[in-house]
Amino acid sequence: MKIEDFARIVKDSVIKQLGSDWQVTVKRTNKNNSVTYTGLKIRKSDSDISPLIYLDNQYKNYQCGKTTVPEVVNYVVKIATKEMQQIDMKQFLDFNSIADNIIYKLINTERNRALLEDLPHIDFLDLSIVFQYMLVGGNYGTAFILIHNAHIKMWEVTVEDLIKAAKLNTPQLMGYEFSDMKNVLNEIIEIKSSKKICSNISISEIENGIPMYVLSNRYKTEGAACILYPKLLSKIGNNLMSSYYIIPSSIHEVLILPARNTDSSMEIQAMIREINDTLVAAEEILSYSLYFYEEDDGRMYIV
């Protein structure tokens, strides 16, 4: 069974459970790096909320025999009728009401050409700064709504208004964590060993005592955007007393390697390719480029 057929079967059962007051449609969405997700867009006739509930993981679990169609249907109905109903989206219509929760994230420009046509964005090296609304509270935890051109048209604001708000909000709301790689190595091994894959280059370097650091936000979600924080790269350079390489591990974090600890950028570039090709999900790849932060002039550039 293809995922489209699976989604239609789930949709029909969801409609039977929810009743005629609900509209349910199958929707395919291009996410980061042009990876396509399939889900159900659900809306009640008297509600402004239209949650899009992705079925990709549920479909994989169904294929492996870990779940059944009735269980997936119950999962979708639960989200649609309980969790998402607690979100008041009326305030989203007014930019002044949500401006304090506008944050930014980084995506790869070339891999997201089609998506970027519909998003307000700012170029940054081979990456693009895009914006989202951070929604916190209730049973749904933390959610993010990607900001599209239609939103800024509705709000009658500009990209400059978005970046002004995001520069202030993102460091405050997301924070950052700068950790020695040795302190997070066990966590990485535990996650990757479950997939029976590993980065031999990075682990061997750590075992040989070469200092390497991880930079992300406190949520460890889309934390590569920390490199945009005002004065943070300078602060890191001062602490390390060195210029340094910035390795795009994924959209969720970057690795920091002091320049004094390596003589070959080609080896680091090989590590980036290995990480992207073996460890990182397609939708989480940030870049194949190697970046360098020059401490003397405070400049970040592609090697």
Wavefront OBJ file of the C-alpha trace (Angstrom):
o trace
v 0.000 0.000 0.000
v 1.355 3.418 -0.968
v 1.223 6.253 1.545
v -1.399 8.061 -0.549
v -3.713 5.014 -0.312
v -2.978 4.714 3.410
v -3.842 8.397 3.924
v -7.143 8.067 2.049
v -8.172 5.038 4.131
v -7.334 6.887 7.360
v -9.166 9.985 6.098
v -12.384 8.086 5.394
v -12.357 6.533 8.873
v -11.582 9.874 10.529
v -14.547 11.491 8.751
v -16.842 8.714 10.036
v -15.687 9.315 13.614
v -15.700 13.106 13.568
v -18.969 13.583 11.698
v -20.279 15.973 9.060
v -19.161 19.132 10.908
v -15.547 18.349 10.041
v -13.673 18.675 6.753
v -10.771 16.264 6.200
v -8.513 16.324 3.152
v -5.265 14.589 2.194
v -2.451 17.092 1.690
v 1.119 16.625 0.473
v 3.543 19.298 1.650
v 7.092 20.128 0.610
v 9.113 20.541 3.781
v 12.771 21.480 4.226
v 15.128 20.428 1.403
v 12.147 19.554 -0.835
v 11.280 16.458 1.210
v 7.559 15.729 0.787
v 5.293 14.807 3.710
v 1.744 13.452 3.534
v -0.893 14.334 6.085
v -4.506 15.122 6.823
v -5.695 18.712 6.964
v -8.604 18.891 9.388
v -11.005 21.724 10.090
v -14.241 22.031 12.021
v -16.912 24.255 10.468
v -17.014 26.675 13.418
v -13.235 26.864 13.975
v -10.406 28.976 12.567
v -7.897 26.185 13.183
v -6.846 23.796 10.410
v -4.227 21.425 11.856
v -2.155 19.425 9.396
v -1.405 16.062 10.965
v 1.424 14.229 9.200
v 1.080 10.486 8.674
v 4.573 9.569 7.455
v 5.781 8.059 10.732
v 2.439 6.356 11.290
v 2.684 4.875 7.796
v 6.170 3.497 8.504
v 4.945 1.969 11.748
v 1.992 0.424 9.888
v 4.312 -1.110 7.293
v 6.417 -2.639 10.075
v 3.369 -4.015 11.868
v 3.820 -1.703 14.849
v 0.402 -0.085 14.515
v -2.973 -0.610 12.857
v -5.259 1.658 10.846
v -7.784 1.977 13.723
v -4.965 3.031 16.050
v -3.796 5.667 13.565
v -7.360 6.927 13.193
v -7.697 7.271 16.977
v -4.360 9.131 17.063
v -5.535 11.629 14.445
v -8.951 12.140 16.051
v -7.361 12.764 19.451
v -5.141 15.531 18.095
v -7.920 17.099 16.055
v -10.532 17.144 18.828
v -8.459 17.844 21.934
v -4.977 19.225 21.568
v -5.366 21.541 18.585
v -8.683 22.975 19.741
v -6.858 24.670 22.612
v -4.939 26.931 20.229
v -6.440 30.396 19.830
v -5.345 31.493 16.376
v -7.311 34.758 16.358
v -4.321 36.608 17.766
v -2.299 35.368 14.786
v -4.228 37.811 12.622
v -2.616 40.781 14.390
v 1.142 41.186 13.995
v 1.473 43.251 17.178
v -0.048 40.363 19.140
v 2.470 37.816 17.935
v 5.568 39.936 17.214
v 7.250 38.894 20.472
v 7.198 35.261 19.319
v 8.668 35.718 15.838
v 11.959 33.813 15.556
v 14.283 32.801 12.720
v 15.856 29.587 11.486
v 18.335 28.611 8.765
v 17.715 26.449 5.710
v 19.797 25.615 2.650
v 19.091 28.009 -0.218
v 19.749 25.757 -3.196
v 17.809 22.814 -1.792
v 14.778 24.992 -1.038
v 14.429 27.159 -4.146
v 10.761 26.298 -4.655
v 9.854 26.738 -0.994
v 11.648 30.080 -0.750
v 9.486 31.525 -3.513
v 6.649 31.549 -1.000
v 8.631 32.625 2.072
v 9.957 36.006 3.191
v 13.674 35.396 3.634
v 17.164 36.896 3.802
v 20.236 35.409 2.105
v 23.107 34.385 4.377
v 26.113 32.823 2.615
v 24.705 29.668 0.941
v 21.832 29.625 3.428
v 18.576 31.504 3.884
v 17.114 33.027 7.025
v 13.392 32.279 7.245
v 10.904 33.083 9.975
v 8.363 31.306 12.129
v 5.914 31.959 14.930
v 6.720 30.101 18.142
v 3.639 28.879 19.958
v 4.114 27.643 23.533
v 1.596 26.288 26.035
v -1.251 23.872 26.574
v -1.107 20.165 25.808
v 0.493 20.736 22.420
v 3.782 21.863 23.974
v 5.891 23.950 21.618
v 4.793 24.416 18.019
v 6.153 26.475 15.137
v 4.216 28.090 12.298
v 6.307 28.917 9.244
v 5.692 32.473 8.030
v 4.732 32.797 4.365
v 4.421 35.770 2.022
v 0.655 35.710 2.549
v 1.183 36.339 6.258
v 3.282 39.477 5.891
v 0.833 40.730 3.277
v -2.012 40.209 5.749
v -0.040 41.889 8.549
v 1.152 44.680 6.232
v 4.746 44.278 7.429
v 8.099 43.789 5.666
v 10.970 41.342 5.888
v 12.844 44.061 7.777
v 10.117 44.017 10.433
v 10.486 40.249 10.756
v 14.267 40.260 11.113
v 14.109 43.113 13.624
v 11.744 41.102 15.819
v 13.564 37.784 15.301
v 16.980 39.211 16.194
v 15.604 40.186 19.576
v 13.326 37.219 20.207
v 15.302 34.185 19.037
v 18.206 34.444 21.518
v 15.754 35.118 24.338
v 13.205 32.416 23.516
v 15.518 29.686 22.206
v 18.729 30.465 24.091
v 21.909 28.581 23.251
v 24.110 25.787 24.579
v 27.822 25.565 23.824
v 29.158 22.201 24.972
v 32.341 20.186 24.734
v 31.778 17.361 22.265
v 32.941 14.840 24.868
v 29.973 15.772 27.045
v 27.461 14.899 24.339
v 29.303 11.987 22.713
v 27.500 9.337 24.750
v 24.151 10.780 23.740
v 25.144 10.787 20.070
v 26.418 7.208 20.213
v 23.208 6.060 21.873
v 21.039 7.651 19.188
v 23.154 6.623 16.211
v 23.919 3.108 17.413
v 20.198 2.335 17.291
v 20.483 3.005 13.542
v 23.771 1.060 13.308
v 25.576 4.031 11.776
v 28.431 6.137 13.021
v 30.811 8.884 11.943
v 34.276 7.342 12.255
v 36.110 10.576 11.529
v 34.480 12.741 14.178
v 34.587 10.071 16.882
v 38.243 9.224 16.242
v 39.150 12.910 16.467
v 37.382 13.207 19.801
v 39.050 10.083 21.111
v 42.434 11.514 20.118
v 41.766 14.519 22.324
v 41.181 17.188 19.662
v 38.744 19.700 21.184
v 35.459 19.986 19.339
v 32.305 21.736 20.505
v 28.579 21.606 19.791
v 26.497 24.768 19.397
v 22.705 24.534 19.493
v 19.717 26.076 21.272
v 18.216 24.829 24.518
v 15.483 22.965 22.613
v 18.061 21.282 20.332
v 15.662 22.032 17.491
v 16.799 24.098 14.491
v 19.671 25.263 16.661
v 22.050 25.962 13.772
v 20.458 29.421 13.744
v 22.522 30.221 16.850
v 25.320 31.316 14.512
v 23.123 34.339 13.746
v 22.961 35.509 17.359
v 24.512 38.973 17.755
v 28.069 38.790 19.191
v 27.821 35.041 19.966
v 30.450 33.985 17.400
v 32.755 36.695 18.750
v 32.169 35.468 22.300
v 33.038 31.909 21.291
v 36.217 33.120 19.566
v 37.255 35.006 22.687
v 36.652 31.967 24.878
v 38.585 29.675 22.547
v 41.254 32.336 21.908
v 41.250 31.176 18.318
v 39.583 31.478 14.949
v 37.541 28.380 14.236
v 35.770 26.202 11.694
v 31.983 25.925 11.775
v 30.807 22.481 10.653
v 27.114 22.279 9.620
v 26.173 19.064 11.394
v 22.452 19.572 10.652
v 19.734 22.218 10.870
v 19.679 21.456 14.592
v 23.295 22.160 15.519
v 26.771 23.062 14.267
v 30.154 21.781 15.396
v 32.946 24.170 16.341
v 36.580 23.206 15.719
v 39.348 25.655 16.736
v 41.620 26.401 13.775
v 44.770 25.718 15.759
v 43.766 22.062 16.068
v 43.798 21.172 12.382
v 45.890 21.897 9.315
v 43.600 20.411 6.694
v 40.213 21.827 5.778
v 39.850 19.018 3.229
v 39.577 16.448 6.031
v 36.824 18.500 7.659
v 34.978 18.802 4.361
v 35.167 15.023 4.024
v 33.656 14.740 7.496
v 30.791 17.070 6.515
v 29.982 14.910 3.521
v 30.145 11.741 5.618
v 27.841 13.199 8.270
v 25.306 14.408 5.711
v 25.360 11.215 3.663
v 25.213 8.703 6.523
v 23.866 10.306 9.695
v 21.515 13.138 8.783
v 17.950 12.745 7.508
v 17.449 14.381 4.120
v 15.123 17.044 5.524
v 17.643 17.962 8.256
v 20.711 18.631 6.073
v 21.873 22.219 6.450
v 24.825 22.470 4.048
v 27.791 20.650 2.525
v 29.889 23.798 2.916
v 32.588 24.384 5.516
v 32.501 27.756 7.261
v 35.259 29.666 8.999
v 35.027 32.392 11.625
v 37.998 34.776 11.602
v 38.523 36.055 15.126
v 40.593 39.092 14.100
v 37.972 40.738 11.907
v 34.800 38.996 13.171
v 33.927 37.630 9.741
v 32.271 34.302 8.866
v 32.773 32.923 5.366
v 32.717 29.737 3.292
v 36.096 28.013 3.020
l 1 2 3 4 5 6 7 8 9 10 11 12 13 14 15 16 17 18 19 20 21 22 23 24 25 26 27 28 29 30 31 32 33 34 35 36 37 38 39 40 41 42 43 44 45 46 47 48 49 50 51 52 53 54 55 56 57 58 59 60 61 62 63 64 65 66 67 68 69 70 71 72 73 74 75 76 77 78 79 80 81 82 83 84 85 86 87 88 89 90 91 92 93 94 95 96 97 98 99 100 101 102 103 104 105 106 107 108 109 110 111 112 113 114 115 116 117 118 119 120 121 122 123 124 125 126 127 128 129 130 131 132 133 134 135 136 137 138 139 140 141 142 143 144 145 146 147 148 149 150 151 152 153 154 155 156 157 158 159 160 161 162 163 164 165 166 167 168 169 170 171 172 173 174 175 176 177 178 179 180 181 182 183 184 185 186 187 188 189 190 191 192 193 194 195 196 197 198 199 200 201 202 203 204 205 206 207 208 209 210 211 212 213 214 215 216 217 218 219 220 221 222 223 224 225 226 227 228 229 230 231 232 233 234 235 236 237 238 239 240 241 242 243 244 245 246 247 248 249 250 251 252 253 254 255 256 257 258 259 260 261 262 263 264 265 266 267 268 269 270 271 272 273 274 275 276 277 278 279 280 281 282 283 284 285 286 287 288 289 290 291 292 293 294 295 296 297 298 299 300 301 302 303
